[in-house]
Amino acid sequence: MDGSNLKVWLDGKIMDYADAKVPILTHSLQYGSGIFEGIRAYKNDSGTAVFRLGDHVRRFFETAKIYSMNLGFSENDISKAILQVIKLNGLDSCYIRPFAFYRDDGIGMTTSGKHVSVFIAAVPFGAYFGSGVDKGIKCKVSSWRRINSDILPVRAKASGNYINSIIAENEAHASGYDEAILLSLNGYIAEGPGENIFLVKKGRLLALGEQSDILLGITRDSIIKVARDEGIEVVEANVHREELYTADEVFFAGTAAEVTPIINVDGIQVGNGMVGSLTSKIASTYRDIVSGKNARYKDWLTQV
């Protein structure tokens, strides 16, 4: 990323990205104690709009509460700052990263009394999986299991949680796959390193249940609502690994991944090995919604 001309927001002030500096020993770099959100904005006929801004900011604050972090700003403050950063950088379609971290550089692990900083950046961003978002990708079920809420709060977007994702993704890439799929400790499908998973079987959409040690993704929630509005039967349940192999269609959903078809799992072709019709329909509807072409969901968009 070329940050030479990038304007960012740090603790209420706009500055150049190069000037947003913290100590190397800052607590969150040492221990993974930061929290974050991933948000997207898309170009539309009226300019640029952020997708489900309020829901993302609310989850950011819920994560902060889980980890007892006092951000020092309101949800409204952060929402306004996000819109300001997008506008100052002249961006249309972009990825927004709110990030809160402990700025103190002490060696001890406790966060009690440590200063919390909040940072916001917005950067140009295209398809996370490149051409795979249209053609489909190959996935490997990881030998690493997904953390659960007995270990860490899985519904919080905390930096440390994603070490689990990184090691699974590295394993998948080393084996020649595009992405990993993690199972929960009880053997059910959980999620990708940064994506929720959906399966299609006999015209029904299977969404992994809340008991499956998953992040309750905002894109996941959007797809479930849209599918039900379209008259598609949606079943939320625990799903076994072998159901990936026998599903008619499988796809990832997430802020970065958007709707990305999965056409192969562990070397086994999913369905006919092509992008399925229901996946294509959901992906097309999703693109129309985020780009402002579907008036039914206009309340999900916040114009910059």
C-alpha positions in Angstrom: 0.0 0.0 0.0 1.3 3.4 -1.0 0.5 5.6 2.0 2.4 8.7 0.8 -0.8 10.8 0.2 -3.1 8.9 2.6 -4.9 10.9 5.3 -5.9 9.0 8.4 -7.7 9.7 11.7 -5.9 9.1 15.0 -7.5 9.9 18.3 -9.7 12.7 16.8 -7.0 14.2 14.6 -6.5 14.0 10.8 -2.9 13.5 9.8 -0.7 11.9 7.1 -0.4 8.2 7.4 3.4 8.6 7.7 2.9 10.7 10.8 0.6 8.2 12.6 3.4 6.6 14.7 3.3 4.5 17.8 6.1 2.9 19.9 7.4 -0.4 18.6 6.8 -2.0 22.0 3.2 -0.9 22.0 1.1 -3.4 23.9 -1.2 -4.4 21.1 1.8 -5.1 18.8 3.4 -7.4 21.4 0.3 -9.2 22.6 -2.4 -8.9 19.8 -4.7 -6.9 22.2 -6.1 -4.6 19.5 -9.6 -4.7 18.1 -10.8 -3.8 14.7 -13.6 -3.6 12.1 -13.6 -4.2 8.3 -16.1 -2.0 6.4 -16.6 -1.4 2.7 -17.8 1.6 0.7 -18.9 1.4 -2.9 -19.4 3.8 -5.7 -22.9 4.5 -6.7 -24.8 7.0 -8.9 -24.8 9.6 -6.1 -21.1 9.3 -5.2 -20.0 6.8 -2.6 -21.9 5.0 0.2 -20.7 2.9 3.1 -22.4 -0.5 3.5 -24.1 -1.0 6.9 -22.0 1.6 8.6 -24.0 1.7 11.8 -24.0 -2.1 12.2 -20.2 -2.2 11.8 -19.5 0.6 14.2 -21.9 -1.0 16.7 -20.0 -4.3 16.5 -16.7 -2.4 17.0 -18.1 -1.0 20.3 -19.4 -4.4 21.3 -16.0 -5.9 20.8 -14.5 -3.0 22.9 -17.0 -3.8 25.7 -16.1 -7.5 25.7 -12.5 -6.6 26.1 -13.2 -3.7 28.6 -11.7 -1.1 26.3 -12.8 2.4 26.8 -12.5 3.9 23.3 -13.1 7.5 24.5 -15.4 8.3 21.6 -19.0 7.7 20.8 -20.4 5.6 18.0 -21.5 8.8 16.3 -17.9 10.2 16.6 -16.5 7.1 14.9 -19.1 7.1 12.1 -18.4 10.7 11.3 -14.7 10.1 11.3 -15.1 7.2 8.9 -17.0 9.4 6.4 -14.5 12.2 6.9 -11.5 10.0 6.1 -13.2 8.6 2.9 -14.1 12.1 1.7 -10.6 13.6 2.5 -8.9 10.8 0.5 -11.3 11.3 -2.5 -12.2 7.5 -2.5 -15.1 5.9 -4.1 -14.9 2.1 -3.6 -12.7 1.4 -0.6 -12.0 -0.7 2.5 -12.2 1.0 5.9 -10.3 -0.1 8.9 -11.2 1.2 12.3 -8.6 -0.1 14.8 -8.3 0.4 18.6 -5.2 -0.5 20.4 -3.3 0.0 23.7 -0.6 2.6 23.0 1.4 1.9 26.1 4.8 0.2 25.7 5.1 -1.7 28.9 6.1 -5.3 29.0 3.4 -6.6 31.3 0.3 -8.2 29.8 -2.3 -6.5 31.9 -4.3 -3.8 30.1 -5.5 -2.1 33.3 -4.9 1.6 33.2 -3.3 1.5 29.7 -4.1 4.3 27.2 -6.4 3.3 24.3 -5.9 4.9 20.9 -8.4 4.7 18.0 -7.2 4.8 14.4 -9.2 4.9 11.1 -7.9 4.4 7.6 -9.6 4.0 4.2 -7.8 2.5 1.2 -8.7 1.6 -2.4 -9.8 -2.0 -2.5 -11.0 -4.4 -5.2 -11.9 -8.1 -5.2 -10.2 -9.9 -2.3 -9.9 -13.2 -4.2 -9.3 -11.5 -7.6 -10.9 -13.4 -10.5 -12.0 -16.1 -8.0 -14.9 -13.9 -7.0 -16.4 -14.7 -10.4 -14.8 -18.1 -11.3 -14.7 -19.7 -7.8 -11.9 -20.8 -5.6 -10.4 -24.0 -4.1 -10.4 -24.5 -0.4 -8.7 -26.9 2.1 -10.2 -28.0 5.4 -7.5 -27.0 7.8 -5.8 -29.4 10.3 -6.1 -26.5 12.7 -9.4 -26.1 14.6 -11.3 -22.9 15.1 -11.0 -21.3 18.5 -14.2 -21.3 20.5 -15.7 -19.1 23.2 -14.2 -21.3 26.0 -10.8 -20.1 24.7 -11.5 -16.5 23.4 -14.6 -14.5 22.5 -15.2 -15.6 18.9 -17.9 -12.9 18.4 -15.4 -10.2 19.0 -13.1 -8.9 16.2 -10.0 -8.9 18.2 -6.5 -8.9 16.6 -5.3 -11.9 18.6 -8.1 -14.1 17.3 -6.7 -13.9 13.8 -3.5 -15.7 14.6 -5.8 -18.8 14.4 -6.8 -17.6 10.9 -3.3 -16.9 9.7 -1.9 -20.3 10.5 -4.8 -22.0 8.8 -4.5 -19.8 5.7 -0.8 -20.3 5.5 -1.3 -24.1 5.6 -3.9 -23.9 2.8 -1.7 -21.7 0.6 1.3 -24.0 1.1 -0.8 -26.9 -0.1 -1.8 -25.1 -3.3 -5.3 -23.9 -2.2 -6.8 -20.5 -2.3 -8.2 -20.4 1.2 -8.8 -22.5 4.3 -11.9 -23.8 6.0 -11.7 -24.3 9.7 -13.8 -26.8 11.8 -15.0 -26.1 15.3 -13.6 -28.1 18.2 -16.7 -30.4 18.0 -16.1 -31.2 14.3 -18.7 -29.0 12.6 -17.8 -26.6 9.9 -17.0 -23.2 11.4 -15.8 -20.6 8.9 -12.9 -19.4 6.7 -10.0 -17.4 8.1 -12.0 -14.2 7.5 -15.3 -15.4 6.0 -18.5 -17.0 6.8 -19.6 -20.1 4.8 -22.9 -20.9 3.1 -24.0 -24.2 1.5 -26.8 -24.8 -1.0 -28.5 -28.2 -1.0 -31.7 -29.0 -3.0 -32.6 -25.3 -3.3 -32.2 -24.6 0.4 -29.5 -22.2 1.8 -27.7 -23.6 4.8 -26.1 -21.0 7.1 -23.9 -22.3 9.8 -25.6 -21.8 13.2 -24.5 -19.5 16.0 -23.4 -22.6 17.9 -20.7 -23.3 15.3 -18.0 -21.0 16.9 -18.4 -18.4 14.2 -18.2 -14.6 14.0 -21.7 -13.4 13.4 -20.8 -11.6 10.2 -22.7 -8.6 8.9 -22.5 -9.8 5.4 -23.8 -13.2 6.6 -26.7 -11.4 8.2 -27.4 -9.5 5.0 -27.4 -12.6 2.9 -29.8 -14.4 5.2 -32.2 -11.5 5.2 -32.0 -11.0 1.4 -32.5 -14.7 0.7 -35.6 -14.9 2.9 -36.9 -11.8 1.2 -36.5 -13.6 -2.1 -38.4 -16.6 -0.8 -35.4 -18.8 -0.5 -35.6 -21.3 2.4 -32.8 -20.6 4.9 -31.8 -23.2 7.5 -29.4 -22.2 10.3 -27.8 -25.3 11.7 -24.6 -27.1 12.6 -23.1 -28.7 9.4 -20.7 -31.6 9.2 -17.5 -31.6 7.1 -18.7 -34.1 4.6 -21.6 -31.9 3.7 -19.2 -29.6 2.0 -18.4 -32.4 -0.5 -22.0 -33.3 -1.2 -23.4 -29.8 -1.3 -24.7 -28.5 -4.7 -23.0 -25.1 -4.1 -20.7 -23.6 -1.5 -19.7 -20.0 -1.1 -17.9 -17.6 1.3 -19.4 -14.4 2.4 -17.7 -11.5 4.2 -16.9 -7.8 3.9 -13.6 -8.4 2.1 -14.7 -11.6 0.3 -18.2 -10.3 -0.6 -19.8 -13.4 -2.2 -17.1 -15.8 -3.4 -18.0 -19.2 -4.9 -16.1 -22.3 -3.7 -15.9 -24.9 -6.5 -13.5 -27.4 -4.9 -12.9 -28.6 -1.3 -10.0 -30.9 -0.5 -9.6 -31.8 -4.2 -13.3 -32.8 -4.3 -15.4 -30.9 -6.9 -18.4 -29.1 -5.4 -21.5 -29.8 -7.4 -20.6 -29.7 -11.1 -17.4 -27.7 -10.5 -19.0 -24.5 -11.8 -20.4 -21.5 -10.0 -23.9 -22.4 -9.0 -27.1 -20.6 -10.0 -28.2 -19.7 -6.5 -24.7 -18.4 -5.6 -24.7 -16.3 -8.8 -28.2 -14.9 -7.9 -27.1 -14.0 -4.4 -23.9 -12.5 -5.6 -25.6 -10.4 -8.2 -28.2 -9.1 -5.7 -25.5 -8.3 -3.2 -23.6 -6.3 -5.8 -26.8 -4.4 -6.7 -27.5 -3.6 -3.0 -24.0 -2.3 -2.1 -23.9 -0.2 -5.3 -27.2 1.4 -4.6 -29.1 -0.3 -7.5 -31.6 -2.0 -5.2 -33.9 0.5 -3.5 -35.3 -2.1 -1.2 -32.2 -2.0 0.9 -31.3 1.7 0.7 -31.3 2.0 4.5 -28.2 -0.2 4.5 -26.2 2.6 2.8 -24.8 5.7 4.3 -23.9 8.3 1.7 -20.5 9.9 2.1 
